[in-house]
Amino acid sequence: IYGIDENGDFVCGKSTKYNIISVPDENGRSVSTDLFEYIGDRKVVDIAASGNALALVLDDGEIVVSGMKEPQPQLPEGENALTVSGGTRHFVLTTDQGRVYAWGQNYRNQCEIPEALTKEDAVDRVYASGFQNYAYKDGKFVDCWGLKGYIMGTDDMGRDVFNRIMNGGKMTMTVGAVAVIVSTIIGILIGCISGYFGGAVDMLLMRLTEIFLSIPSLLLIILLQAILGKAGVLSISLVIGVTGWTSMAKVVRSEVRRLRNSEYVLASRCMGAGFFHVLLRHLAPNFFSSIMFMVVMNVRSAIAAESTLSFIGLGLPLEIISWGSMLSLSEKALLSEAWWIILIPGAFLVATMLCVTSIGNWLRGESGQKSGNL
């Protein structure tokens, strides 16, 4: 933490991150020097910070910046810095002649100053927020520039909902994909072992599957998540995947029982082929098209499970953006009448579920058509 004490002296806490600055020497080359040595006996009249830099206005009108790579403005001879304000990645400066200067990152147009504000005696104070600037003259609002708003609004903390929807969608789909990979592998292995060997193995595995089917999946997910402890992307994906294999196993078992007495399977076994060889070379290629519908449907179920867990506060933490974690803010949104915080991620979630369902129905139709042709 950096600040100004009651005597106007520049002070800092434990951090020394911005104590080294670059200043031009007599030849115009940048050299590094200690910030406190450079200030010397001069006083600091204003101070501001962005997300990655520090700016000071000294009593002789000089502006000193530490931590920012973008070049700071060079004031004309006789014009001195008066006040400075910092946004997320930019600074805005006013001078004793009433002009405005801005520098730093400009991807929200926050450094593109309106022409009227570059003239003498245009303003006496400018305030910078995240990506906006607000100019005042004699206590009255003059102009603003920079980010004009967000296409889908902001949440209760001022974060861009559209940006969170895009990044949260990637996280939600990642959890769904990883969970389905886990559940598909478990389901195929258990279903193949049960259908291939039959007998006591089949009975044991099917009774285990029925036990899992009898337990509500959400309750089982919550139990496993409580055992694992702190939620993360991998843990949530594994928990959802471990609890979503039962239907897949029963379908695979029935397909393997149908295929295990086929001539090519029997011939392979007679030649000494092992279980995994028969599974990978003969069984899986023949039942894979039959389970594609279930694979896609499991993606939908995994997405719904992740969103439900995050909604009730047992899923991904709030610092990891997902559609479920966005929906977990619903109570605050309803109390503040900020309906878009719930409606927009909810609409994207419903649309995604409908799209996944449509893909699954199409795959089932394609699979049925191929079976009919055969």
C-alpha positions in Angstrom: 0.0 0.0 0.0 1.3 3.4 -1.0 0.0 6.7 0.3 0.6 10.3 1.4 0.9 11.2 5.1 -0.3 14.3 6.8 2.9 16.1 5.9 2.5 15.4 2.2 5.4 12.8 2.3 5.1 9.7 0.1 5.1 6.5 2.2 4.7 2.8 1.5 3.9 -0.3 3.5 5.6 -3.7 3.1 5.4 -3.7 -0.6 8.4 -2.6 -2.6 7.0 -3.6 -6.1 6.9 0.0 -7.4 9.9 1.4 -5.7 12.0 1.3 -8.9 11.1 3.7 -11.7 12.6 4.4 -15.2 13.6 8.0 -15.9 15.5 9.6 -18.9 19.1 10.6 -18.3 20.9 13.5 -19.9 21.1 11.6 -23.2 17.4 10.6 -23.3 18.0 7.0 -22.4 15.9 5.3 -19.7 17.7 4.4 -16.5 16.4 2.8 -13.4 16.4 4.6 -10.1 14.9 4.4 -6.6 11.5 6.2 -6.4 12.1 7.7 -3.0 15.5 9.0 -4.0 14.1 10.5 -7.1 11.3 12.3 -5.2 13.8 13.6 -2.6 12.4 16.4 -0.5 9.6 17.1 -2.8 6.0 16.6 -1.7 3.3 14.4 -3.3 0.1 16.3 -3.9 -1.9 13.5 -5.5 -1.6 9.8 -5.9 -3.5 7.1 -8.0 -3.2 3.5 -8.8 -4.3 1.3 -11.7 -4.4 -2.5 -11.7 -0.7 -2.7 -12.5 0.9 0.8 -11.9 1.3 3.7 -9.6 1.2 7.4 -10.5 2.3 10.4 -8.4 1.8 14.2 -8.9 4.7 16.1 -7.2 4.4 19.6 -5.8 6.5 21.0 -8.7 4.0 19.7 -11.3 5.9 16.6 -12.4 4.1 13.3 -13.0 5.9 10.2 -11.9 4.7 6.7 -13.0 5.9 3.3 -11.9 5.0 -0.1 -13.3 3.3 0.9 -16.6 4.9 0.0 -19.9 2.9 2.4 -22.0 4.6 5.9 -22.4 3.3 8.7 -20.2 2.4 12.0 -21.8 5.1 14.7 -22.1 3.6 18.0 -20.9 4.4 21.2 -22.8 6.8 23.7 -21.3 5.2 25.6 -18.5 2.3 23.2 -18.0 2.2 21.3 -14.8 0.3 18.2 -13.6 -2.4 19.0 -11.1 -4.5 15.8 -10.3 -4.3 12.2 -11.4 -6.9 9.3 -11.3 -6.5 5.7 -12.2 -8.7 3.1 -13.9 -8.2 -0.6 -14.4 -5.3 -0.2 -16.8 -5.0 3.5 -17.5 -4.5 6.9 -15.9 -6.1 10.3 -16.6 -4.4 13.5 -15.7 -5.5 17.2 -15.4 -3.1 20.1 -15.6 -3.0 23.6 -14.1 -4.1 24.9 -17.5 -7.3 22.8 -17.5 -6.4 20.2 -20.0 -6.8 16.5 -19.9 -4.2 13.8 -20.7 -4.8 10.0 -20.7 -2.4 7.1 -21.2 -2.3 3.3 -20.7 -4.2 0.5 -22.3 -6.9 1.8 -24.7 -8.9 -1.3 -25.7 -12.1 0.3 -24.3 -11.3 3.8 -25.8 -10.7 5.1 -22.4 -7.6 7.0 -23.6 -9.3 8.7 -26.5 -10.0 12.1 -25.0 -12.8 14.2 -26.6 -11.3 17.1 -28.5 -13.1 19.7 -26.4 -11.3 18.5 -23.3 -7.8 19.1 -24.8 -8.3 22.8 -24.9 -7.3 25.2 -22.2 -9.5 25.7 -19.2 -11.8 22.8 -20.3 -11.9 20.9 -16.9 -10.6 21.1 -13.4 -11.0 17.5 -12.4 -11.4 14.1 -14.1 -12.3 10.9 -12.3 -11.4 7.5 -13.8 -13.3 4.3 -13.1 -12.6 0.8 -14.5 -12.7 1.8 -18.2 -14.5 5.1 -18.1 -13.6 8.8 -17.4 -15.8 11.5 -16.1 -14.8 15.2 -16.5 -16.0 18.0 -14.3 -15.7 21.8 -14.4 -16.6 24.0 -11.4 -18.4 21.0 -9.8 -20.6 20.3 -12.9 -20.4 17.3 -15.2 -18.8 18.1 -18.5 -18.3 14.9 -20.5 -17.4 11.2 -20.2 -15.6 8.8 -22.5 -14.4 5.2 -22.6 -16.6 2.2 -22.2 -20.2 3.2 -22.9 -21.8 0.1 -21.3 -22.0 -3.7 -21.5 -24.2 -5.4 -24.0 -25.7 -7.7 -21.3 -25.2 -5.4 -18.4 -23.2 -6.1 -15.2 -23.7 -8.1 -12.1 -23.8 -6.9 -8.5 -20.1 -6.4 -8.5 -19.9 -4.5 -11.8 -18.5 -7.4 -13.8 -19.4 -7.8 -17.5 -22.2 -10.4 -17.8 -21.4 -11.1 -21.5 -17.7 -11.8 -20.7 -18.7 -14.1 -17.8 -21.2 -15.9 -20.0 -18.5 -16.7 -22.6 -15.9 -17.8 -20.0 -18.4 -19.5 -17.8 -19.8 -21.5 -20.8 -16.3 -22.8 -21.5 -16.0 -24.0 -17.9 -19.4 -25.5 -17.8 -18.8 -27.4 -21.1 -15.4 -28.5 -19.8 -16.9 -30.0 -16.7 -19.6 -31.7 -18.8 -17.1 -33.2 -21.3 -14.7 -34.5 -18.6 -17.6 -36.0 -16.5 -19.0 -37.7 -19.6 -15.5 -39.2 -20.5 -15.2 -40.6 -17.0 -18.8 -42.0 -16.9 -18.5 -43.5 -20.4 -15.2 -45.3 -19.5 -16.7 -46.7 -16.3 -20.0 -47.6 -18.0 -18.3 -49.4 -20.9 -15.9 -51.3 -18.6 -18.5 -52.5 -16.2 -21.1 -53.2 -19.0 -18.5 -55.2 -21.0 -17.2 -57.2 -18.1 -20.8 -58.0 -17.0 -22.0 -59.0 -20.4 -18.9 -60.8 -21.5 -18.3 -63.0 -18.5 -21.9 -63.5 -17.3 -22.7 -65.7 -14.4 -21.7 -64.5 -10.9 -19.7 -61.6 -12.2 -22.8 -60.4 -14.2 -25.0 -60.7 -11.2 -22.6 -58.9 -8.8 -22.0 -56.0 -11.2 -25.7 -55.6 -12.1 -26.7 -55.6 -8.4 -24.1 -52.9 -7.8 -25.5 -50.9 -10.7 -29.0 -51.2 -9.3 -27.9 -50.0 -5.9 -26.4 -46.9 -7.6 -29.6 -46.4 -9.6 -31.7 -46.6 -6.4 -29.8 -43.7 -4.8 -30.8 -40.2 -6.1 -27.9 -39.0 -8.2 -27.9 -35.5 -6.7 -27.7 -36.9 -3.2 -24.9 -39.2 -4.2 -23.0 -36.3 -5.8 -23.4 -34.1 -2.7 -22.1 -37.0 -0.5 -19.1 -37.6 -2.7 -18.4 -33.9 -2.9 -18.5 -33.6 0.9 -16.0 -36.5 1.2 -13.6 -34.9 -1.4 -13.8 -31.5 0.3 -13.0 -28.3 -1.5 -14.6 -28.2 -5.0 -12.5 -27.7 -8.1 -13.0 -28.4 -11.8 -11.4 -31.8 -11.7 -13.1 -32.9 -8.5 -16.6 -31.8 -9.7 -16.0 -33.5 -13.0 -14.9 -36.8 -11.4 -17.8 -36.8 -8.9 -20.4 -36.2 -11.7 -18.7 -38.8 -13.9 -18.5 -41.4 -11.1 -22.2 -41.1 -10.5 -23.4 -41.1 -14.1 -22.3 -44.4 -15.5 -25.2 -46.7 -14.5 -27.5 -46.3 -17.5 -24.5 -46.6 -19.8 -23.4 -49.9 -18.2 -26.8 -51.5 -18.6 -27.0 -50.6 -22.3 -23.5 -51.8 -23.0 -24.2 -55.0 -21.1 -27.2 -55.8 -23.3 -25.2 -55.0 -26.4 -22.3 -57.2 -25.4 -24.5 -60.1 -24.5 -26.0 -59.8 -28.0 -22.5 -59.7 -29.6 -20.5 -62.1 -27.5 -21.6 -65.2 -29.4 -21.0 -63.7 -32.8 -18.7 -65.8 -35.1 -16.0 -63.2 -35.2 -15.9 -62.9 -31.4 -15.8 -66.6 -31.0 -13.1 -66.9 -33.6 -11.0 -64.3 -31.9 -11.4 -66.0 -28.5 -10.4 -69.4 -30.0 -7.2 -67.8 -31.3 -6.3 -66.8 -27.8 -7.4 -63.1 -27.8 -7.8 -61.6 -24.3 -10.7 -59.6 -23.0 -9.4 -56.1 -23.9 -8.4 -57.2 -27.4 -11.9 -58.5 -28.0 -13.4 -55.4 -26.4 -11.4 -52.9 -28.5 -11.3 -54.7 -31.8 -14.7 -56.4 -32.0 -17.2 -55.3 -29.3 -16.7 -51.5 -29.0 -16.8 -50.7 -32.8 -20.2 -52.6 -33.0 -22.0 -51.0 -30.0 -20.4 -47.6 -30.1 -23.0 -46.1 -32.4 -25.8 -47.5 -30.1 -24.5 -45.6 -27.1 -23.7 -42.3 -28.8 -27.1 -41.0 -28.0 -26.5 -41.8 -24.3 -23.1 -40.1 -24.4 -24.7 -36.9 -25.7 -27.5 -37.1 -23.2 -25.0 -37.6 -20.4 -23.3 -34.3 -21.5 -26.7 -32.7 -20.9 -27.1 -34.4 -17.5 -23.5 -33.4 -16.4 -24.1 -29.8 -17.4 -27.4 -29.8 -15.4 -25.7 -31.4 -12.4 -22.8 -28.9 -12.4 -25.3 -26.0 -12.6 -27.4 -27.4 -9.8 -24.5 -27.9 -7.5 -23.1 -24.4 -8.1 -26.6 -23.0 -7.7 -27.0 -24.5 -4.2 -23.5 -23.5 -3.3 -21.8 -27.0 -3.4 -20.3 -26.7 -6.9 -17.5 -24.6 -8.3 -16.4 -21.7 -6.1 -17.4 -18.2 -7.1 -13.9 -17.3 -8.3 -14.2 -20.0 -11.0 -16.8 -18.7 -13.5 -19.5 -21.1 -14.7 -23.1 -20.7 -15.6 -24.0 -22.5 -12.3 -21.9 -20.1 -10.2 -23.5 -17.2 -12.0 -27.0 -18.6 -11.2 -25.9 -18.9 -7.6 -26.3 -15.1 -7.4 -30.0 -15.3 -8.0 -31.1 -14.4 -4.5 -29.2 -11.1 -4.6 -30.4 -10.4 -8.1 -34.0 -10.9 -7.2 -33.7 -8.6 -4.2 -32.0 -5.9 -6.3 -34.4 -6.4 -9.3 -31.4 -7.2 -11.5 -33.3 -9.8 -13.5 -30.7 -10.1 -16.3 -28.2 -11.6 -13.9 -30.5 -14.7 -13.7 -32.3 -14.6 -17.0 -29.3 -14.4 -19.3 -27.2 -17.3 -18.0 -30.4 -19.3 -17.5 -31.4 -18.7 -21.1 -27.9 -19.8 -22.3 -28.1 -22.9 -20.1 -31.5 -23.9 -21.5 -30.5 -23.2 -25.1 -27.4 -25.4 -24.7 -29.5 -28.2 -23.2 -32.0 -28.0 -26.1 -29.1 -28.1 -28.6 -27.5 -31.1 -26.9 -30.9 -32.8 -26.8 -31.4 -32.2 -30.5 -28.0 -33.6 -31.3 -28.8 -36.7 -29.3 -32.1 -37.2 -31.0 -30.4 -36.9 -34.4 -27.7 -39.4 -33.4 -30.4 -41.8 -32.2 -32.3 -41.5 -35.5 -29.1 -42.0 -37.5 -28.3 -45.1 -35.3 -31.8 -46.5 -35.9 -31.6 -45.9 -39.6 -28.2 -47.8 -39.8 -29.6 -50.7 -37.8 -32.6 -50.9 -40.1 -30.4 -50.9 -43.1 -28.3 -53.7 -41.6 
